[in-house]
Each structure stands twice: as structure tokens, then as C-alpha cells.
Amino acid sequence: MKSITVAALTGFALAFSAPGLAADDHAGHGAMHAASPASTAMADGLIKAVNKAAGKVTISHGPLTNLGMGAMTMEFRVKNAAWLEQIKAGDKIRFVADDVNGVFTVVQFEKAK
Ligand SMILES: [Cu+2]
């Protein structure tokens, strides 16, 4: 089930990354892992704090190319509050974030080693 979801996301990235990359070509192509749609979709993150009451997680993240964001530490909502039970400060994850109604939200994640 999980691998199916990842495959679907990768397919989504493949379908939409080409025009996006062309439009953003001037904005720092070197920062991206060029020609790798999978790494464009999944960013590296280090969990700094989990706030279950607020349904939010603070992540020190690598570049989020789909959001035009460089590496930084910031708070995200999570799509599924149950995910907050699966992560804790110090965990490394790979994740996809998106702008959901103006709120940066983790929409997919997996534990990283
Ligand atoms: Cu950020």
C-alpha cells in the first residue's frame, strides 16, 4: 500500500515537474537534484519537535523544490494527526510537503535511516 502511494506520487511529480522546472530555471537549478523527479518530491527532514496538541511538527528540512523553499527549520501541519504518534524529536524522515489552503502541510512521509 505504501509503495503504491509512493509510486503514485512519483508519477505525479514526473507528470508535472517538466513545465515547473522550465519555469523555475533561473531560480537556482543547481540547488536541485537535477533530473531526479523522486528527489524533487521527497525532501530530507530532521524532527525537532512534535506538538500533538496543535497537530504540528517542527522540521529542520532540506530544500523543498515544489514550494520554492530552501533549507530551514519550520513548523508544519500534518495531513494525518496519527503520524505524530510515529515520530519524535531526533527522528530523520523523508517527506513531501505541500501548501494546503495556505498552510504548509506534511502530506507524505517515511522514516529515514
Ligand atoms: Cu521551510
Residues whose N, C-alpha, C, O or C-beta is under 5 A from the ligand:
A	BS01	CU	M69 G70 M72 M74
